[in-house]
Amino acid sequence: MAVRAVRGAVQVGGNDRAEILAGTAELVTEVMNRNELSTDDVISVIFTATPDLDAEFPALAARKLGFQEVPLLCAAEIDVPGAMPHVVRLMMHIETAKPRSAMQHVYLHGAAALRLDIAQ
């Protein structure tokens, strides 16, 4: 088994608790499904949110999906002028036998424009 990192991001509709939770839940679910993961495979998850998103912690969405025993951390993304607004990002650390090249990074909705090179 190796430790791998999977990246992802989602652009949500705005600074609204329900929007942040729904978008984050969609992102986490897609990362888990596309990489064929269970919560037992997940070591930890770091979430960041752009400074315009402060209505809720993105990690709460993961907790509601069953990540009770997984260490989760939320942080603010740096405030770069002209950066895409309303974005929740994640970096999920996992244990897997898959090679790094097999990791499926997930960029949803407007956030797909952030990584056109790897977004599905």
C-alpha positions as CSV (number, residue, x, y, z in Angstrom):
1,M,0.0,0.0,0.0
2,A,1.1,3.5,-0.8
3,V,0.0,6.9,0.5
4,R,-1.5,9.0,-2.3
5,A,-3.2,12.4,-2.5
6,V,-6.3,13.2,-4.5
7,R,-7.2,16.8,-5.4
8,G,-10.6,18.3,-6.1
9,A,-12.6,21.4,-6.2
10,V,-16.1,22.6,-6.7
11,Q,-17.5,26.1,-7.3
12,V,-20.7,26.6,-5.3
13,G,-23.5,29.1,-5.9
14,G,-22.6,31.5,-3.1
15,N,-21.9,32.1,0.6
16,D,-24.8,30.1,1.8
17,R,-24.6,27.2,4.4
18,A,-26.7,24.9,2.3
19,E,-24.7,25.6,-0.9
20,I,-21.4,25.0,0.8
21,L,-22.6,21.7,2.4
22,A,-24.2,20.5,-0.8
23,G,-21.3,21.3,-3.1
24,T,-18.8,19.8,-0.7
25,A,-20.8,16.7,-0.3
26,E,-21.0,16.3,-4.1
27,L,-17.2,16.8,-4.3
28,V,-16.4,14.3,-1.6
29,T,-18.8,11.7,-3.0
30,E,-17.4,12.1,-6.5
31,V,-13.8,11.7,-5.3
32,M,-14.7,8.6,-3.3
33,N,-16.7,7.0,-6.2
34,R,-14.3,7.8,-9.0
35,N,-11.4,6.4,-7.0
36,E,-13.3,3.4,-5.6
37,L,-12.6,4.4,-2.0
38,S,-14.2,3.7,1.4
39,T,-13.7,5.9,4.5
40,D,-11.3,3.2,5.7
41,D,-9.0,4.1,2.9
42,V,-8.9,7.8,3.8
43,I,-6.1,9.0,6.1
44,S,-7.1,12.7,6.2
45,V,-8.7,15.5,4.2
46,I,-7.7,19.1,4.0
47,F,-10.4,21.5,2.8
48,T,-9.9,25.1,1.8
49,A,-12.5,27.7,0.9
50,T,-12.1,31.0,-0.9
51,P,-12.3,34.0,1.5
52,D,-15.8,34.7,0.3
53,L,-17.1,31.4,1.7
54,D,-17.5,31.6,5.5
55,A,-21.1,30.5,6.1
56,E,-20.1,26.9,7.1
57,F,-17.1,24.6,7.5
58,P,-16.8,22.4,4.4
59,A,-15.7,19.5,6.7
60,L,-19.2,19.3,8.1
61,A,-20.4,17.8,4.8
62,A,-17.8,15.1,5.1
63,R,-18.8,14.3,8.7
64,K,-22.4,13.9,7.5
65,L,-21.2,11.4,4.9
66,G,-19.6,9.2,7.5
67,F,-16.1,10.6,8.0
68,Q,-16.4,10.5,11.8
69,E,-13.0,8.8,12.3
70,V,-11.1,10.6,9.6
71,P,-9.1,13.7,10.6
72,L,-10.5,16.8,8.7
73,L,-9.1,20.3,8.5
74,C,-10.6,23.5,7.1
75,A,-8.5,26.5,6.1
76,A,-8.9,29.7,4.1
77,E,-7.5,29.8,0.6
78,I,-5.2,32.7,0.0
79,D,-6.9,35.8,-1.4
80,V,-5.4,36.2,-4.8
81,P,-6.8,39.1,-6.8
82,G,-8.9,37.9,-9.7
83,A,-9.1,34.3,-8.4
84,M,-12.3,32.3,-9.1
85,P,-14.8,33.0,-6.3
86,H,-16.9,30.5,-4.3
87,V,-14.6,27.6,-4.5
88,V,-14.1,24.7,-2.0
89,R,-11.0,22.7,-2.6
90,L,-9.9,19.4,-1.0
91,M,-6.7,17.3,-0.8
92,M,-7.6,13.8,0.4
93,H,-4.7,11.6,1.6
94,I,-5.5,7.9,1.0
95,E,-3.9,4.4,1.3
96,T,-4.1,2.5,-2.0
97,A,-2.3,-0.1,-4.1
98,K,-3.0,2.0,-7.2
99,P,-0.2,4.0,-8.8
100,R,-0.2,7.8,-8.7
101,S,-1.2,7.9,-12.4
102,A,-4.5,6.1,-11.6
103,M,-5.7,8.7,-9.2
104,Q,-8.9,10.5,-10.4
105,H,-8.8,14.2,-9.5
106,V,-12.2,15.8,-9.5
107,Y,-13.1,19.4,-10.5
108,L,-16.8,20.1,-10.6
109,H,-19.0,22.9,-12.1
110,G,-17.1,26.1,-12.7
111,A,-14.0,24.8,-10.8
112,A,-13.3,22.5,-13.8
113,A,-11.7,25.6,-15.4
114,L,-9.0,25.6,-12.6
115,R,-7.4,22.4,-13.9
116,L,-8.4,21.8,-17.5
117,D,-5.3,19.5,-17.7
118,I,-6.8,16.9,-15.3
119,A,-10.5,17.7,-14.8
120,Q,-12.9,15.0,-16.0
